Amino acid sequence: MRILHLETGKNLYGGALQVLYLMKGLKSKGCINFLVCTRGSSIGKVASEDSESVYQLPMRGDFDLLFPLRLLRIIYKVRPDIVHVHSRRGADVWGGVASLLNKAKTVITRRVDNPELYWVAKVKYGLYDKVITISEGIREVLYSEGIKGNKIACVPSGVDSDRYTNECDKAWFYKELGYTPEEKVVGVIAQFIPRKGHHSIIEAISTIHSHLPSVRFLFLGKGPLKNEMYQLCKKKNIIDYVNFAGFRNDLERILPCLDLV
């Protein structure tokens, strides 16, 4: 089976990482994978191991009217049995349109639970043969938008658990992130975007610290709200208890050392 995956995320976390896991698993089952991604994206740099071909295209957002033409050209060349769209940023609409024009079977994975306008959902998901949600909560959102149940399948995200079986290197952890053995560290691992809820935990830190003075909070990730959350911590006089460590590529070393996530 020949499967063309479409992923337009630029960074290799969340959905893009799931695409790599899926391609690796499908390859082990004898499937042939092709990947279409955004030019300069992280997934494009590492996907060649589990993909027959990687096509990196320019992508200028939801209203890039040339993107479906570029995609269609690749679909005609590859002739996949299935086109699997993994991301938004225009791909969810244009990927479905291009696949429909080529009469390929189409699948879309939805990873977020934010609601859409009824008519938008109806038109968009009408382009696909199957819609995959990564949670029952997201499935319920699609039900509420009028998408029929027999069109939806729930497939939870996979995790490469082997990466996180290491023992904690305490000496490295304390030196790298500035903690001491007496402190307990709570990790918050998420992009700084509204639906991740950083604001809620920051509101709670003062109360938590008054009961547990040794607790520290480690924020891992980046995003548009990072500076706003940093300023909020300063305003609430809790900045001494919070470490904004940014995006890290060594989570497998950090995670075993956290007391709570």
C-alpha positions as CSV (number, residue, x, y, z in Angstrom):
1,M,0.0,0.0,0.0
2,R,1.2,3.4,-0.9
3,I,0.4,6.2,1.5
4,L,1.1,9.9,1.1
5,H,1.3,11.9,4.4
6,L,0.7,15.6,4.5
7,E,2.2,17.5,7.5
8,T,2.7,21.3,7.4
9,G,3.9,21.8,10.9
10,K,7.4,23.4,11.1
11,N,8.6,21.9,14.4
12,L,9.2,18.3,15.4
13,Y,6.8,17.9,18.3
14,G,3.1,17.1,18.8
15,G,1.5,16.1,15.5
16,A,4.7,16.1,13.4
17,L,6.3,13.6,15.8
18,Q,3.2,11.4,15.6
19,V,3.6,11.3,11.8
20,L,7.1,10.0,12.1
21,Y,5.9,7.3,14.5
22,L,3.1,6.3,12.1
23,M,5.4,6.1,9.1
24,K,7.9,4.0,11.0
25,G,5.1,1.6,12.1
26,L,3.5,1.4,8.6
27,K,6.9,0.8,7.1
28,S,7.4,-2.2,9.4
29,K,4.0,-3.5,8.0
30,G,5.3,-3.3,4.4
31,C,3.6,0.0,3.5
32,I,5.4,2.6,1.3
33,N,5.3,6.1,2.7
34,F,5.7,9.4,1.0
35,L,5.8,12.7,2.9
36,V,4.8,16.2,1.8
37,C,5.9,18.9,4.3
38,T,6.7,22.5,4.6
39,R,10.0,23.7,3.1
40,G,12.6,24.0,5.9
41,S,10.5,22.1,8.4
42,S,12.1,19.8,11.0
43,I,10.2,16.7,10.0
44,G,11.5,17.1,6.4
45,K,15.1,16.9,7.7
46,V,14.6,13.6,9.6
47,A,11.8,11.8,7.7
48,S,13.9,10.2,4.9
49,E,14.6,7.1,7.0
50,D,11.0,6.0,7.0
51,S,9.8,7.6,3.8
52,E,10.3,6.6,0.2
53,S,10.4,10.3,-0.8
54,V,10.1,13.6,1.0
55,Y,8.7,16.6,-0.8
56,Q,9.2,19.9,0.8
57,L,6.9,22.6,-0.6
58,P,6.5,26.3,0.1
59,M,3.4,26.9,2.2
60,R,2.0,30.3,3.0
61,G,-1.0,29.5,5.2
62,D,-4.7,28.9,4.7
63,F,-5.0,31.1,1.6
64,D,-2.0,29.9,-0.4
65,L,-4.0,29.0,-3.5
66,L,-1.0,27.6,-5.3
67,F,-0.4,24.9,-2.6
68,P,-3.2,22.5,-3.8
69,L,-1.7,22.7,-7.3
70,R,1.8,21.8,-6.0
71,L,0.3,19.0,-3.9
72,L,-1.8,17.7,-6.8
73,R,1.3,17.5,-9.0
74,I,2.9,15.2,-6.4
75,I,-0.2,13.1,-5.9
76,Y,-0.3,12.5,-9.7
77,K,3.4,11.5,-9.6
78,V,3.2,9.2,-6.5
79,R,-0.3,7.7,-7.2
80,P,-1.0,6.8,-3.5
81,D,-3.7,4.5,-2.4
82,I,-4.4,6.8,0.6
83,V,-3.7,10.4,1.3
84,H,-3.4,11.0,5.0
85,V,-3.6,14.7,6.1
86,H,-2.2,15.3,9.6
87,S,-2.2,19.0,10.2
88,R,-4.2,22.2,9.8
89,R,-2.6,25.5,8.5
90,G,-4.5,25.1,5.2
91,A,-3.5,21.5,4.7
92,D,-6.9,20.2,6.1
93,V,-8.8,21.9,3.3
94,W,-6.4,21.9,0.4
95,G,-5.2,18.4,1.1
96,G,-8.8,17.1,0.9
97,V,-9.5,19.1,-2.3
98,A,-6.4,17.9,-4.1
99,S,-7.0,14.3,-3.0
100,L,-10.6,14.4,-4.2
101,L,-9.6,15.6,-7.6
102,N,-7.3,12.6,-7.8
103,K,-9.9,10.2,-6.5
104,A,-7.6,8.8,-3.9
105,K,-8.9,7.6,-0.5
106,T,-8.5,10.3,2.0
107,V,-8.0,10.3,5.8
108,I,-7.6,13.3,8.1
109,T,-6.3,13.2,11.7
110,R,-7.7,15.9,14.1
111,R,-5.7,16.7,17.2
112,V,-7.4,19.7,18.7
113,D,-10.8,20.2,20.4
114,N,-11.5,23.8,19.5
115,P,-15.0,24.0,17.8
116,E,-15.6,25.0,14.2
117,L,-18.6,26.6,12.5
118,Y,-21.1,23.9,11.6
119,W,-21.0,24.6,7.9
120,V,-17.2,24.8,7.8
121,A,-17.0,21.4,9.5
122,K,-19.6,19.9,7.2
123,V,-17.8,21.1,4.1
124,K,-14.3,20.3,5.2
125,Y,-14.8,16.8,6.6
126,G,-17.1,16.0,3.7
127,L,-13.9,15.9,1.6
128,Y,-12.6,12.9,3.5
129,D,-13.5,9.2,3.7
130,K,-12.5,8.9,7.3
131,V,-11.8,11.3,10.2
132,I,-9.4,10.2,13.0
133,T,-9.5,11.8,16.4
134,I,-6.8,11.4,19.0
135,S,-9.3,11.4,21.9
136,E,-12.9,10.8,22.8
137,G,-13.3,14.4,23.7
138,I,-12.4,15.5,20.2
139,R,-14.7,12.9,18.8
140,E,-17.6,14.5,20.8
141,V,-16.7,17.9,19.3
142,L,-17.1,16.5,15.8
143,Y,-20.4,14.8,16.8
144,S,-21.7,18.2,18.0
145,E,-20.7,19.7,14.6
146,G,-22.9,17.2,12.8
147,I,-20.2,14.8,11.6
148,K,-21.7,11.3,11.5
149,G,-20.3,8.7,14.0
150,N,-19.6,6.0,11.3
151,K,-17.2,8.5,9.7
152,I,-15.1,9.0,12.8
153,A,-12.5,6.7,14.4
154,C,-10.6,7.4,17.6
155,V,-6.9,6.5,17.6
156,P,-5.0,7.8,20.6
157,S,-1.5,9.2,20.0
158,G,1.4,6.9,20.3
159,V,4.5,7.4,22.5
160,D,8.0,6.0,22.0
161,S,8.3,5.0,25.7
162,D,11.8,3.5,25.2
163,R,13.1,7.1,25.1
164,Y,12.0,7.7,28.7
165,T,13.2,4.6,30.5
166,N,16.5,6.2,31.6
167,E,17.4,6.7,35.3
168,C,17.6,10.3,36.4
169,D,21.1,11.8,36.2
170,K,20.6,14.0,39.3
171,A,24.0,15.7,39.1
172,W,23.4,16.7,35.5
173,F,19.8,17.8,36.3
174,Y,20.7,20.0,39.2
175,K,23.6,21.7,37.3
176,E,21.8,22.1,34.0
177,L,18.6,23.6,35.4
178,G,19.8,25.2,38.6
179,Y,18.0,23.1,41.2
180,T,19.1,21.6,44.5
181,P,18.4,18.1,46.0
182,E,16.0,19.7,48.6
183,E,13.7,21.1,45.9
184,K,10.8,19.3,44.3
185,V,10.3,20.1,40.6
186,V,6.9,20.2,38.8
187,G,7.3,20.1,35.0
188,V,4.9,21.9,32.6
189,I,5.6,20.7,29.1
190,A,3.5,22.5,26.4
191,Q,3.5,25.3,23.9
192,F,2.7,28.7,25.2
193,I,-0.7,29.0,23.6
194,P,-4.1,29.7,25.3
195,R,-5.6,26.3,25.3
196,K,-2.6,24.8,27.2
197,G,-3.6,26.6,30.4
198,H,-0.4,28.0,31.7
199,H,-2.4,30.9,33.1
200,S,-4.3,28.6,35.4
201,I,-1.2,27.0,37.0
202,I,0.5,30.4,37.4
203,E,-2.6,31.6,39.3
204,A,-2.2,28.6,41.7
205,I,1.6,28.8,42.3
206,S,1.4,31.3,45.2
207,T,-1.0,29.1,47.1
208,I,1.0,25.9,46.4
209,H,4.2,27.5,47.5
210,S,2.7,28.8,50.7
211,H,2.0,25.1,51.7
212,L,5.1,23.6,50.0
213,P,8.0,26.1,50.0
214,S,10.4,23.6,48.3
215,V,8.3,23.2,45.2
216,R,9.7,24.7,41.9
217,F,8.0,24.9,38.5
218,L,9.8,24.1,35.2
219,F,8.1,25.5,32.1
220,L,9.3,23.7,28.9
221,G,8.3,25.0,25.5
222,K,7.9,28.1,23.4
223,G,5.1,30.1,21.9
224,P,3.4,33.5,21.5
225,L,2.3,33.7,25.2
226,K,5.7,33.0,26.7
227,N,6.7,36.6,27.5
228,E,3.2,37.3,28.8
229,M,3.3,34.4,31.2
230,Y,6.8,35.5,32.3
231,Q,5.6,39.0,33.0
232,L,2.6,37.5,34.9
233,C,5.0,35.6,37.2
234,K,6.9,38.7,37.9
235,K,3.7,40.6,38.6
236,K,2.7,38.0,41.1
237,N,6.2,37.9,42.7
238,I,6.6,34.1,42.0
239,I,9.3,34.4,39.4
240,D,11.9,33.0,41.8
241,Y,10.0,29.7,41.9
242,V,9.6,29.4,38.1
243,N,12.1,28.5,35.4
244,F,11.3,29.3,31.8
245,A,13.7,26.8,30.1
246,G,12.4,27.1,26.6
247,F,12.2,24.4,24.0
248,R,14.4,21.4,24.8
249,N,15.6,18.5,22.7
250,D,16.7,16.5,25.7
251,L,13.3,15.7,27.3
252,E,14.3,12.1,27.8
253,R,17.0,13.3,30.3
254,I,14.7,15.8,32.0
255,L,11.6,13.8,32.4
256,P,12.9,11.0,34.7
257,C,14.1,13.8,37.1
258,L,10.8,15.6,37.5
259,D,8.8,14.9,40.6
260,L,5.5,15.7,38.9
261,V,4.3,16.6,35.4
